[in-house]
Amino acid sequence: MNNLLLERHRRLVQLLDQRLRTIRSRHAAHLRCAPGCAGCCHGLFDVSLSDAAMVREGLSELPAETRAAVLERALPIQRSLEAAFPELDPPYLLAGISEDRVDQFIDQVGKARCPFLDGKDSCLIYQYRPLACRLEGIPMVDAKDGLFADWCELNYKGGLTAQLIDDLRLDYYEIEEIEGGPTVFIPSVIVCPAFP
């Protein structure tokens, strides 16, 4: 992985984390996210290569026994992925696979539990989690397009006011520009020893 891209990604993560801390502080009364709440941690999604590099870093910092347990949980999902996409070779980058096929596979796998969840539903690589995990739970409000996605039903039960929407506004196109390029599923990042 290109060090410049990874450094750019780390800066983005720092800025987003700071912004999300502000959002969580301002809107604490509307948020139910807390350690052990893992509703958002079920279901497959793809991540950028920069996110994948951070996930690998987090995986490498886990004790050997914990890494082995994470690998064991990731293997069945990875086997399903290999069966669905026989044309993919390690490291299983999704470049060239249509978004429709990726979405069909995600639907087929269903609400797979993230291999990084421990027995108490806490994230084993919380510091290294992907951007999608960091942004999950809050409404996605783009700086240009406004509100464009749903959010965890435990949060913002009373709906969104104009002030809330303004506070939640982020430039998702800028995030996409920084993170653009090939993507990969988390189980592939875990099981592929030669990940870039």
Backbone as a printed PyTorch tensor [residue, N CA C, xyz], in Angstrom:
tensor([[[  0.8480,  -1.1770,   0.0000],
         [  0.0000,   0.0000,   0.0000],
         [  0.8880,   1.2320,   0.0000]],

        [[  0.5710,   2.1620,  -0.8490],
         [  1.2910,   3.4090,  -0.9830],
         [  1.2240,   4.1910,   0.3370]],

        [[  2.3920,   4.5420,   0.8860],
         [  2.4420,   5.2480,   2.1780],
         [  1.7350,   6.6010,   2.1350]],

        [[  1.8090,   7.2850,   0.9880],
         [  1.1570,   8.5840,   0.8550],
         [ -0.3630,   8.4290,   0.9530]],

        [[ -0.9140,   7.3980,   0.2800],
         [ -2.3560,   7.1480,   0.3510],
         [ -2.7760,   6.7730,   1.7630]],

        [[ -1.9680,   5.9550,   2.4040],
         [ -2.2940,   5.5340,   3.7640],
         [ -2.2410,   6.7220,   4.7250]],

        [[ -1.2730,   7.6040,   4.5400],
         [ -1.1810,   8.7920,   5.3970],
         [ -2.3780,   9.7190,   5.1600]],

        [[ -2.7780,   9.8590,   3.9090],
         [ -3.9620,  10.6700,   3.5830],
         [ -5.2060,  10.0670,   4.2440]],

        [[ -5.2990,   8.7470,   4.2050],
         [ -6.4190,   8.0510,   4.8360],
         [ -6.4140,   8.2850,   6.3530]],

        [[ -5.2550,   8.1850,   6.9720],
         [ -5.1610,   8.3950,   8.4250],
         [ -5.5860,   9.8160,   8.8080]],

        [[ -5.2020,  10.7930,   7.9860],
         [ -5.6280,  12.1800,   8.2510],
         [ -7.1450,  12.2980,   8.1420]],

        [[ -7.7230,  11.6460,   7.1230],
         [ -9.1780,  11.6540,   6.9650],
         [ -9.8450,  11.0180,   8.1800]],

        [[ -9.3100,   9.8970,   8.6410],
         [ -9.8600,   9.2140,   9.8200],
         [ -9.8040,  10.1390,  11.0340]],

        [[ -8.6850,  10.8230,  11.2340],
         [ -8.5580,  11.7440,  12.3700],
         [ -9.5910,  12.8680,  12.2880]],

        [[ -9.7320,  13.4610,  11.1040],
         [-10.7060,  14.5440,  10.9290],
         [-12.1300,  14.0470,  11.1510]],

        [[-12.4500,  12.8780,  10.5980],
         [-13.7920,  12.3240,  10.7850],
         [-14.0530,  11.9820,  12.2410]],

        [[-13.0770,  11.3710,  12.8910],
         [-13.2550,  11.0320,  14.3060],
         [-13.5150,  12.2820,  15.1380]],

        [[-12.7700,  13.3430,  14.8480],
         [-12.9720,  14.6050,  15.5700],
         [-14.3760,  15.1440,  15.2990]],

        [[-14.7790,  15.1420,  14.0450],
         [-16.1190,  15.6230,  13.6690],
         [-17.2060,  14.7670,  14.3140]],

        [[-17.0180,  13.4480,  14.3120],
         [-18.0160,  12.5460,  14.8860],
         [-18.0910,  12.6790,  16.4060]],

        [[-16.9620,  12.9660,  17.0600],
         [-16.9890,  13.2230,  18.5120],
         [-17.8470,  14.4570,  18.8050]],

        [[-17.6940,  15.4900,  17.9770],
         [-18.4970,  16.7050,  18.1400],
         [-19.9760,  16.3900,  17.9410]],

        [[-20.2880,  15.6360,  16.8930],
         [-21.6830,  15.2560,  16.6260],
         [-22.2370,  14.4620,  17.8020]],

        [[-21.4750,  13.4850,  18.2720],
         [-21.9520,  12.6490,  19.3820],
         [-22.1200,  13.4690,  20.6620]],

        [[-21.2520,  14.4270,  20.8760],
         [-21.3610,  15.2810,  22.0590],
         [-22.6080,  16.1670,  21.9700]],

        [[-22.8170,  16.7850,  20.8240],
         [-23.9710,  17.6700,  20.6340],
         [-25.2960,  16.9230,  20.6460]],

        [[-25.2700,  15.6950,  20.1940],
         [-26.5170,  14.9510,  19.9870],
         [-26.6240,  13.7170,  20.8760]],

        [[-25.9550,  13.7580,  22.0110],
         [-25.9450,  12.5880,  22.9060],
         [-27.3530,  12.1160,  23.2570]],

        [[-28.2810,  13.0290,  23.3960],
         [-29.6560,  12.6590,  23.7620],
         [-30.3510,  11.8610,  22.6620]],

        [[-29.8470,  11.9500,  21.4330],
         [-30.4740,  11.2720,  20.2940],
         [-29.7690,   9.9690,  19.9210]],

        [[-28.6220,   9.6880,  20.5380],
         [-27.8070,   8.5340,  20.1480],
         [-27.8130,   7.4570,  21.2200]],

        [[-27.9640,   6.2380,  20.8080],
         [-27.9460,   5.0980,  21.7280],
         [-26.7200,   4.2100,  21.5050]],

        [[-25.8270,   4.6090,  20.6150],
         [-24.6150,   3.8310,  20.3440],
         [-23.7720,   3.7580,  21.6170]],

        [[-23.3050,   2.5440,  21.9360],
         [-22.4930,   2.3450,  23.1370],
         [-21.7410,   1.0300,  23.0010]],

        [[-20.6850,   0.8400,  23.7870],
         [-19.9780,  -0.4460,  23.7450],
         [-20.9460,  -1.6020,  23.9720]],

        [[-20.8100,  -2.6310,  23.1570],
         [-21.6730,  -3.8020,  23.2700],
         [-22.9150,  -3.7280,  22.4050]],

        [[-23.2050,  -2.5650,  21.8540],
         [-24.3240,  -2.4350,  20.9120],
         [-23.7470,  -2.7280,  19.5360]],

        [[-24.0680,  -3.8780,  18.9860],
         [-23.4370,  -4.3150,  17.7380],
         [-24.4410,  -4.5280,  16.6140]],

        [[-25.5850,  -3.8760,  16.6930],
         [-26.5820,  -4.0280,  15.6400],
         [-26.0340,  -3.6560,  14.2720]],

        [[-25.1740,  -2.6640,  14.2290],
         [-24.5880,  -2.2130,  12.9650],
         [-23.4540,  -3.1230,  12.4950]],

        [[-23.0510,  -4.0630,  13.3200],
         [-21.8890,  -4.9100,  13.0290],
         [-22.2830,  -6.2570,  12.4320]],

        [[-23.4760,  -6.3320,  11.9050],
         [-23.9550,  -7.5450,  11.2470],
         [-24.2830,  -7.1880,   9.8080]],

        [[-23.7090,  -7.9050,   8.8940],
         [-23.8980,  -7.6260,   7.4780],
         [-22.5560,  -7.3520,   6.8320]],

        [[-22.4330,  -7.7910,   5.6090],
         [-21.1730,  -7.6810,   4.8810],
         [-21.1210,  -6.3620,   4.1220]],

        [[-19.9390,  -5.7830,   4.0040],
         [-19.7300,  -4.5920,   3.1880],
         [-18.2860,  -4.5800,   2.7330]],

        [[-18.0300,  -3.8580,   1.6560],
         [-16.6630,  -3.7700,   1.1590],
         [-16.0170,  -2.4900,   1.6740]],

        [[-14.6820,  -2.5030,   1.7110],
         [-13.9170,  -1.3660,   2.2290],
         [-12.8200,  -0.9990,   1.2310]],

        [[-12.3330,   0.2170,   1.3540],
         [-11.2300,   0.6790,   0.5070],
         [ -9.9430,  -0.0460,   0.8950]],

        [[ -8.9510,   0.0400,   0.0260],
         [ -7.6580,  -0.5810,   0.3390],
         [ -6.9850,   0.1090,   1.5230]],

        [[ -7.2130,   1.4080,   1.6770],
         [ -6.6570,   2.1150,   2.8400],
         [ -7.2830,   1.5990,   4.1280]],

        [[ -8.6030,   1.4170,   4.1130],
         [ -9.2750,   0.8250,   5.2730],
         [ -8.7480,  -0.5830,   5.5220]],

        [[ -8.5810,  -1.3480,   4.4420],
         [ -8.0850,  -2.7230,   4.5670],
         [ -6.7060,  -2.7450,   5.2250]],

        [[ -5.8510,  -1.7900,   4.8650],
         [ -4.5150,  -1.7260,   5.4720],
         [ -4.6200,  -1.4550,   6.9700]],

        [[ -5.5320,  -0.5780,   7.3630],
         [ -5.7130,  -0.3090,   8.7960],
         [ -6.2770,  -1.5280,   9.5160]],

        [[ -7.2130,  -2.2240,   8.8710],
         [ -7.7800,  -3.4420,   9.4610],
         [ -6.6730,  -4.4750,   9.6680]],

        [[ -5.7980,  -4.6350,   8.6700],
         [ -4.6780,  -5.5850,   8.8010],
         [ -3.7590,  -5.1790,   9.9600]],

        [[ -3.5300,  -3.8910,  10.0970],
         [ -2.6960,  -3.4020,  11.1990],
         [ -3.3350,  -3.7610,  12.5380]],

        [[ -4.6400,  -3.5310,  12.6480],
         [ -5.3510,  -3.8880,  13.8780],
         [ -5.3040,  -5.3770,  14.1380]],

        [[ -5.4980,  -6.1770,  13.0930],
         [ -5.4320,  -7.6330,  13.2140],
         [ -4.0600,  -8.0720,  13.7090]],

        [[ -3.0090,  -7.4630,  13.1790],
         [ -1.6420,  -7.8530,  13.5590],
         [ -1.3330,  -7.5380,  15.0190]],

        [[ -2.0460,  -6.5980,  15.6070],
         [ -1.8030,  -6.2240,  17.0030],
         [ -2.5370,  -7.1150,  18.0020]],

        [[ -3.4400,  -7.9550,  17.5050],
         [ -4.1750,  -8.8510,  18.4010],
         [ -3.2890, -10.0100,  18.8380]],

        [[ -3.5200, -10.5550,  20.0270],
         [ -2.7830, -11.7490,  20.4450],
         [ -3.0440, -12.8950,  19.4560]],

        [[ -2.0760, -13.7830,  19.2990],
         [ -2.1590, -14.8800,  18.3230],
         [ -3.4360, -15.6970,  18.4810]],

        [[ -3.8110, -15.9880,  19.6840],
         [ -5.0160, -16.7850,  19.9490],
         [ -6.2840, -16.0510,  19.4820]],

        [[ -6.3330, -14.7470,  19.6830],
         [ -7.4780, -13.9470,  19.2440],
         [ -7.5010, -13.8660,  17.7230]],

        [[ -6.3180, -13.6680,  17.1020],
         [ -6.2420, -13.6470,  15.6340],
         [ -6.7680, -14.9520,  15.0540]],

        [[ -6.4130, -16.0640,  15.6710],
         [ -6.8700, -17.3750,  15.1910],
         [ -8.3900, -17.4850,  15.2740]],

        [[ -8.9790, -16.9660,  16.3370],
         [-10.4410, -17.0020,  16.4890],
         [-11.1190, -16.1150,  15.4420]],

        [[-10.5420, -14.9500,  15.1610],
         [-11.0770, -14.0470,  14.1370],
         [-11.0200, -14.7380,  12.7740]],

        [[ -9.9000, -15.3760,  12.4780],
         [ -9.7400, -16.1030,  11.2150],
         [-10.7780, -17.2140,  11.0910]],

        [[-10.9870, -17.9300,  12.1590],
         [-11.9750, -19.0180,  12.1570],
         [-13.3830, -18.4840,  11.8560]],

        [[-13.7100, -17.3160,  12.3840],
         [-15.0300, -16.7250,  12.1230],
         [-15.1350, -16.1750,  10.6990]],

        [[-14.0170, -15.7350,  10.1350],
         [-14.0220, -15.1550,   8.7840],
         [-14.0610, -16.2160,   7.6850]],

        [[-13.5120, -17.3900,   7.9450],
         [-13.3810, -18.4140,   6.8980],
         [-14.6920, -18.8270,   6.2340]],

        [[-15.7760, -19.1000,   6.9670],
         [-17.0150, -19.4860,   6.2760],
         [-17.5420, -18.3950,   5.3320]],

        [[-17.4020, -17.1520,   5.7300],
         [-17.8510, -16.0450,   4.8760],
         [-16.9600, -15.9740,   3.6370]],

        [[-15.6560, -16.1350,   3.8390],
         [-14.7130, -16.0930,   2.7210],
         [-14.9820, -17.2310,   1.7400]],

        [[-15.2960, -18.4110,   2.2460],
         [-15.6050, -19.5440,   1.3560],
         [-16.8350, -19.2350,   0.5070]],

        [[-17.8320, -18.6020,   1.1010],
         [-19.0230, -18.1900,   0.3420],
         [-18.6490, -17.1850,  -0.7380]],

        [[-17.7600, -16.2600,  -0.4060],
         [-17.3060, -15.2600,  -1.3620],
         [-16.5820, -15.9220,  -2.5270]],

        [[-15.7050, -16.8660,  -2.2400],
         [-14.9560, -17.5530,  -3.2950],
         [-15.8870, -18.3610,  -4.1940]],

        [[-16.9440, -18.9290,  -3.6340],
         [-17.9120, -19.6800,  -4.4420],
         [-18.7280, -18.7310,  -5.3290]],

        [[-19.0680, -17.5700,  -4.8080],
         [-19.8710, -16.6060,  -5.5630],
         [-19.0670, -15.8970,  -6.6500]],

        [[-17.7600, -15.7250,  -6.4120],
         [-16.8910, -15.0170,  -7.3580],
         [-15.6820, -15.8880,  -7.7050]],

        [[-15.8830, -16.9930,  -8.4340],
         [-14.7640, -17.9000,  -8.7220],
         [-13.6610, -17.2450,  -9.5510]],

        [[-13.9790, -16.1380, -10.2110],
         [-12.9710, -15.4590, -11.0300],
         [-11.9710, -14.6570, -10.1920]],

        [[-12.2380, -14.4680,  -8.9150],
         [-11.3350, -13.6900,  -8.0600],
         [-10.2030, -14.5530,  -7.5200]],

        [[ -9.0250, -13.9720,  -7.5320],
         [ -7.8470, -14.6030,  -6.9370],
         [ -7.3950, -13.7420,  -5.7660]],

        [[ -6.6080, -14.3180,  -4.8520],
         [ -6.0860, -13.5040,  -3.7470],
         [ -5.3910, -12.2640,  -4.3060]],

        [[ -5.6090, -11.1170,  -3.7400],
         [ -6.2520, -10.7940,  -2.4740],
         [ -7.7550, -10.5010,  -2.5690]],

        [[ -8.4160, -10.9600,  -3.6090],
         [ -9.8820, -10.8860,  -3.7340],
         [-10.4160,  -9.4620,  -3.8440]],

        [[ -9.6800,  -8.6210,  -4.5860],
         [-10.1560,  -7.2600,  -4.8270],
         [-11.3930,  -7.3250,  -5.7130]],

        [[-12.3500,  -6.4740,  -5.4550],
         [-13.6210,  -6.5020,  -6.1710],
         [-13.6070,  -5.6590,  -7.4430]],

        [[-12.4310,  -5.2370,  -7.8950],
         [-12.3140,  -4.4580,  -9.1310],
         [-12.8640,  -5.2860, -10.2880]],

        [[-13.7060,  -4.6710, -11.0880],
         [-14.2680,  -5.3660, -12.2410],
         [-15.5440,  -6.1370, -11.9470]],

        [[-15.9310,  -6.2430, -10.6900],
         [-17.1790,  -6.9140, -10.3130],
         [-18.2630,  -5.8420, -10.2460]],

        [[-19.3780,  -6.0810, -10.9000],
         [-20.4390,  -5.0640, -10.9160],
         [-21.0050,  -4.8530,  -9.5140]],

        [[-21.4580,  -3.6410,  -9.2940],
         [-22.0680,  -3.3060,  -8.0010],
         [-23.2890,  -4.1860,  -7.7390]],

        [[-24.0290,  -4.5080,  -8.8020],
         [-25.2010,  -5.3820,  -8.6540],
         [-24.8060,  -6.7620,  -8.1330]],

        [[-23.7170,  -7.3310,  -8.6790],
         [-23.2690,  -8.6520,  -8.2070],
         [-22.7990,  -8.5900,  -6.7620]],

        [[-22.0890,  -7.5310,  -6.4310],
         [-21.6320,  -7.3610,  -5.0490],
         [-22.8420,  -7.2720,  -4.1220]],

        [[-23.8310,  -6.4680,  -4.5020],
         [-25.0410,  -6.3220,  -3.6820],
         [-25.8060,  -7.6370,  -3.5540]],

        [[-25.8820,  -8.4070,  -4.6350],
         [-26.5520,  -9.7140,  -4.5790],
         [-25.8460, -10.6360,  -3.5930]],

        [[-24.5250, -10.6130,  -3.6180],
         [-23.7650, -11.4530,  -2.6950],
         [-23.9960, -11.0120,  -1.2530]],

        [[-23.9940,  -9.7160,  -1.0260],
         [-24.2410,  -9.1890,   0.3210],
         [-25.6060,  -9.6590,   0.8170]],

        [[-26.6050,  -9.5900,  -0.0510],
         [-27.9480, -10.0630,   0.3170],
         [-27.9510, -11.5580,   0.5960]],

        [[-27.2080, -12.3110,  -0.2020],
         [-27.1340, -13.7660,  -0.0410],
         [-26.5180, -14.1440,   1.3080]],

        [[-25.4740, -13.4410,   1.6900],
         [-24.7950, -13.7290,   2.9590],
         [-25.6710, -13.3250,   4.1380]],

        [[-26.4830, -12.3020,   3.9520],
         [-27.3800, -11.8620,   5.0170],
         [-26.6490, -11.1000,   6.1030]],

        [[-27.1400, -11.2180,   7.2930],
         [-26.6140, -10.4500,   8.4290],
         [-25.4510, -11.1770,   9.1050]],

        [[-24.4190, -11.4580,   8.3330],
         [-23.2340, -12.1200,   8.8840],
         [-22.6310, -11.2540,   9.9910]],

        [[-22.3040, -11.8850,  11.0800],
         [-21.6980, -11.1920,  12.2220],
         [-20.2460, -10.8620,  11.8800]],

        [[-19.8170,  -9.6610,  12.1660],
         [-18.4350,  -9.2740,  11.8760],
         [-17.4760, -10.1810,  12.6350]],

        [[-16.4800, -10.7280,  11.9520],
         [-15.5090, -11.6050,  12.6170],
         [-14.7130, -10.9120,  13.7240]],

        [[-14.7160,  -9.5840,  13.7290],
         [-13.9640,  -8.8420,  14.7480],
         [-14.7600,  -8.5760,  16.0250]],

        [[-15.9920,  -9.0480,  16.1010],
         [-16.7560,  -8.8960,  17.3460],
         [-16.3280,  -9.9610,  18.3440]],

        [[-16.0990,  -9.5370,  19.5780],
         [-15.7590, -10.5140,  20.6160],
         [-17.0400, -11.0600,  21.2470]],

        [[-16.9030, -11.8450,  22.2970],
         [-18.0480, -12.4660,  22.9570],
         [-18.9930, -11.4810,  23.6250]],

        [[-18.5250, -10.2560,  23.8460],
         [-19.3700,  -9.2210,  24.4620],
         [-19.8590,  -8.2140,  23.4250]],

        [[-19.7500,  -8.5740,  22.1540],
         [-20.1490,  -7.7050,  21.0370],
         [-19.3750,  -6.3900,  21.0060]],

        [[-18.1230,  -6.4310,  21.4140],
         [-17.2450,  -5.2680,  21.2930],
         [-16.2670,  -5.5140,  20.1490]],

        [[-15.8710,  -4.4440,  19.4880],
         [-14.9630,  -4.5450,  18.3490],
         [-13.5270,  -4.7480,  18.8370]],

        [[-12.9040,  -5.8010,  18.3270],
         [-11.5270,  -6.1130,  18.7170],
         [-10.5070,  -5.1560,  18.0960]],

        [[-10.8950,  -4.4740,  17.0260],
         [ -9.9690,  -3.5510,  16.3460],
         [-10.5660,  -2.1400,  16.2920]],

        [[-11.2440,  -1.7440,  17.3290],
         [-11.9940,  -0.4840,  17.3360],
         [-11.1680,   0.6980,  16.8140]],

        [[ -9.9360,   0.8400,  17.2520],
         [ -9.0690,   1.9380,  16.7970],
         [ -8.8110,   1.8690,  15.3030]],

        [[ -8.8700,   0.6780,  14.7310],
         [ -8.4990,   0.4480,  13.3370],
         [ -9.7160,   0.1710,  12.4510]],

        [[-10.9140,   0.3530,  12.9680],
         [-12.1200,  -0.0010,  12.2140],
         [-12.2500,   0.8680,  10.9600]],

        [[-12.9180,   0.3280,   9.9340],
         [-13.0790,   1.0580,   8.6680],
         [-13.9760,   2.2910,   8.8030]],

        [[-13.9030,   3.1450,   7.8020],
         [-14.7310,   4.3550,   7.7920],
         [-16.2120,   4.0250,   7.8740]],

        [[-16.6430,   2.9890,   7.1660],
         [-18.0680,   2.6200,   7.1950],
         [-18.5240,   2.3600,   8.6270]],

        [[-17.6870,   1.7250,   9.4140],
         [-18.0300,   1.4460,  10.8150],
         [-18.0770,   2.7420,  11.6240]],

        [[-17.1710,   3.6460,  11.3410],
         [-17.1310,   4.9140,  12.0670],
         [-18.3760,   5.7560,  11.7780]],

        [[-18.8660,   5.6770,  10.5450],
         [-19.9990,   6.5030,  10.1270],
         [-21.3470,   5.8500,  10.3940]],

        [[-21.3510,   4.5860,  10.7300],
         [-22.6000,   3.8450,  10.9330],
         [-23.3620,   4.3850,  12.1400]],

        [[-24.6700,   4.3250,  12.0550],
         [-25.5090,   4.7060,  13.1920],
         [-26.0920,   6.0950,  13.0960]],

        [[-25.3400,   7.0310,  12.5020],
         [-25.8620,   8.3920,  12.3630],
         [-26.4430,   8.5690,  10.9600]],

        [[-27.3970,   9.4780,  10.8040],
         [-27.9210,   9.7470,   9.4640],
         [-26.8180,  10.3060,   8.5620]],

        [[-26.8130,   9.8610,   7.3120],
         [-25.8430,  10.3680,   6.3440],
         [-26.4500,  11.5890,   5.6590]],

        [[-25.8370,  12.7340,   5.9090],
         [-26.2920,  13.9850,   5.3090],
         [-25.1160,  14.5430,   4.5190]],

        [[-25.2430,  14.5130,   3.1970],
         [-24.1640,  14.9990,   2.3490],
         [-24.2340,  16.5180,   2.2120]],

        [[-23.0740,  17.1510,   2.1380],
         [-22.9950,  18.6060,   2.0300],
         [-23.7230,  19.1250,   0.7930]],

        [[-23.7430,  18.3310,  -0.2870],
         [-24.3910,  18.7780,  -1.5280],
         [-25.7960,  18.2180,  -1.6840]],

        [[-25.9670,  16.9340,  -1.4070],
         [-27.2240,  16.2460,  -1.7170],
         [-28.1920,  16.1350,  -0.5470]],

        [[-27.7830,  16.5300,   0.6330],
         [-28.6600,  16.4360,   1.7950],
         [-28.7760,  15.0150,   2.3210]],

        [[-29.8590,  14.7430,   3.0140],
         [-30.0990,  13.4460,   3.6470],
         [-30.2820,  12.3860,   2.5700]],

        [[-29.4530,  11.3260,   2.6120],
         [-29.5810,  10.3160,   1.5790],
         [-29.4950,   8.8810,   2.0640]],

        [[-29.5920,   8.6510,   3.3320],
         [-29.5570,   7.2600,   3.7860],
         [-30.2860,   7.1290,   5.1150]],

        [[-30.6550,   5.8910,   5.3980],
         [-31.2870,   5.6370,   6.6880],
         [-30.2160,   5.5110,   7.7650]],

        [[-30.6400,   5.2720,   8.9850],
         [-29.7060,   5.1740,  10.0950],
         [-30.2620,   4.1810,  11.1000]],

        [[-29.4890,   3.8970,  12.1180],
         [-29.9090,   2.9510,  13.1490],
         [-31.2170,   3.4230,  13.7760]],

        [[-32.1910,   2.5100,  13.8480],
         [-33.5080,   2.8900,  14.3770],
         [-33.4810,   3.2180,  15.8630]],

        [[-32.3840,   2.9200,  16.5460],
         [-32.2650,   3.2870,  17.9570],
         [-31.9030,   4.7640,  18.1250]],

        [[-31.3780,   5.3650,  17.0670],
         [-30.9370,   6.7580,  17.1100],
         [-31.9570,   7.6810,  16.4470]],

        [[-32.0390,   8.8960,  16.9430],
         [-32.8830,   9.9420,  16.3560],
         [-34.3250,   9.4730,  16.1850]],

        [[-34.8660,   8.8810,  17.2430],
         [-36.2430,   8.3620,  17.1900],
         [-37.2700,   9.4600,  16.9550]],

        [[-36.9740,  10.6580,  17.3800],
         [-37.9150,  11.7620,  17.2140],
         [-37.8190,  12.4330,  15.8530]],

        [[-37.0120,  11.8860,  14.9680],
         [-36.8270,  12.4900,  13.6510],
         [-35.7200,  13.5250,  13.6690]],

        [[-35.5510,  14.1760,  12.5530],
         [-34.4680,  15.1410,  12.3940],
         [-35.0190,  16.5450,  12.1890]],

        [[-34.4610,  17.4860,  12.9210],
         [-34.8030,  18.8940,  12.7190],
         [-33.8160,  19.4710,  11.7010]],

        [[-34.1060,  20.6550,  11.2110],
         [-33.2020,  21.3250,  10.2700],
         [-31.8280,  21.5270,  10.9130]],

        [[-31.7930,  21.8560,  12.2110],
         [-30.5180,  22.0520,  12.9070],
         [-29.7370,  20.7490,  12.9950]],

        [[-30.4250,  19.6460,  13.3040],
         [-29.7610,  18.3440,  13.3580],
         [-29.1730,  17.9860,  12.0020]],

        [[-29.9440,  18.1890,  10.9560],
         [-29.4660,  17.8790,   9.6040],
         [-28.2340,  18.7100,   9.2800]],

        [[-28.2610,  19.9910,   9.6370],
         [-27.1140,  20.8540,   9.3690],
         [-25.8810,  20.3850,  10.1460]],

        [[-26.0630,  19.9940,  11.3970],
         [-24.9430,  19.5100,  12.2140],
         [-24.3490,  18.2130,  11.6690]],

        [[-25.1760,  17.3820,  11.0490],
         [-24.7380,  16.0700,  10.5600],
         [-24.1210,  16.1220,   9.1660]],

        [[-24.1170,  17.2640,   8.5520],
         [-23.6570,  17.4030,   7.1670],
         [-22.1560,  17.1140,   7.0370]],

        [[-21.8240,  16.1780,   6.1360],
         [-20.4350,  15.8460,   5.8100],
         [-20.2990,  15.8080,   4.2890]],

        [[-19.0930,  15.9670,   3.7780],
         [-18.8810,  15.8990,   2.3320],
         [-18.5190,  14.4680,   1.9470]],

        [[-19.5530,  13.6640,   1.6790],
         [-19.3390,  12.2540,   1.3450],
         [-18.6690,  12.0790,  -0.0110]],

        [[-18.8180,  13.0510,  -0.9170],
         [-18.1280,  12.9660,  -2.2060],
         [-16.6220,  13.1310,  -2.0140]],

        [[-16.2280,  14.0010,  -1.0990],
         [-14.8010,  14.1670,  -0.8020],
         [-14.2460,  12.8830,  -0.1790]],

        [[-15.0140,  12.2880,   0.7180],
         [-14.5880,  11.0250,   1.3280],
         [-14.4210,   9.9690,   0.2440]],

        [[-15.3830,   9.8750,  -0.6640],
         [-15.3220,   8.9010,  -1.7600],
         [-14.1180,   9.1530,  -2.6600]],

        [[-13.8160,  10.4270,  -2.9060],
         [-12.6680,  10.7670,  -3.7470],
         [-11.3640,  10.2980,  -3.1010]],

        [[-11.2350,  10.5100,  -1.8160],
         [-10.0290,  10.0910,  -1.1000],
         [ -9.9380,   8.5720,  -1.0420]],

        [[-11.0760,   7.9230,  -0.8440],
         [-11.1030,   6.4750,  -0.6340],
         [-11.3170,   5.6760,  -1.9140]],

        [[-11.5220,   6.3360,  -3.0450],
         [-11.8530,   5.6530,  -4.2910],
         [-10.8430,   4.5860,  -4.6820]],

        [[-11.2580,   3.7430,  -5.6100],
         [-10.3930,   2.6700,  -6.0920],
         [-10.9710,   1.3200,  -5.7400]],

        [[-10.1800,   0.2810,  -5.9270],
         [-10.6800,  -1.0750,  -5.6600],
         [-11.0900,  -1.2450,  -4.1990]],

        [[-12.0330,  -2.1440,  -3.9970],
         [-12.4820,  -2.4560,  -2.6430],
         [-12.3620,  -3.9520,  -2.4000]],

        [[-12.5550,  -4.3300,  -1.1530],
         [-12.4160,  -5.7250,  -0.7420],
         [-13.3230,  -5.9460,   0.4640]],

        [[-13.7840,  -7.1750,   0.6390],
         [-14.5760,  -7.5040,   1.8200],
         [-13.6510,  -7.7820,   3.0050]],

        [[-14.1050,  -7.4530,   4.1970],
         [-13.3220,  -7.6510,   5.4250],
         [-12.8350,  -9.0990,   5.5820]],

        [[-13.6740, -10.1330,   5.3690],
         [-13.1540, -11.4990,   5.5280],
         [-11.9450, -11.7860,   4.6320]],

        [[-11.9190, -11.2030,   3.4300],
         [-10.7660, -11.3980,   2.5380],
         [ -9.5110, -10.7650,   3.1220]],

        [[ -9.6820,  -9.6200,   3.7630],
         [ -8.5430,  -8.9450,   4.4030],
         [ -7.9830,  -9.8310,   5.5130]],

        [[ -8.8630, -10.5070,   6.2190],
         [ -8.4550, -11.3540,   7.3420],
         [ -7.7510, -12.6170,   6.8640]],

        [[ -8.3030, -13.2770,   5.8450],
         [ -7.7910, -14.6050,   5.4730],
         [ -6.6300, -14.5730,   4.4970]],

        [[ -6.4480, -13.4880,   3.7680],
         [ -5.4210, -13.4470,   2.7320],
         [ -4.0860, -12.9890,   3.3130]],

        [[ -3.1200, -13.9060,   3.4590],
         [ -1.8460, -13.5300,   4.0800],
         [ -1.0240, -12.5660,   3.2350]],

        [[ -1.2570, -12.5440,   1.9330],
         [ -0.4700, -11.6870,   1.0450],
         [ -1.2100, -10.4140,   0.6960]],

        [[ -1.9980,  -9.9120,   1.6440],
         [ -2.7720,  -8.7200,   1.3300],
         [ -1.8410,  -7.5350,   1.1350]],

        [[ -2.1080,  -6.7170,   0.0500],
         [ -1.1880,  -5.5990,  -0.2490],
         [ -1.1470,  -4.5520,   0.8440]]])
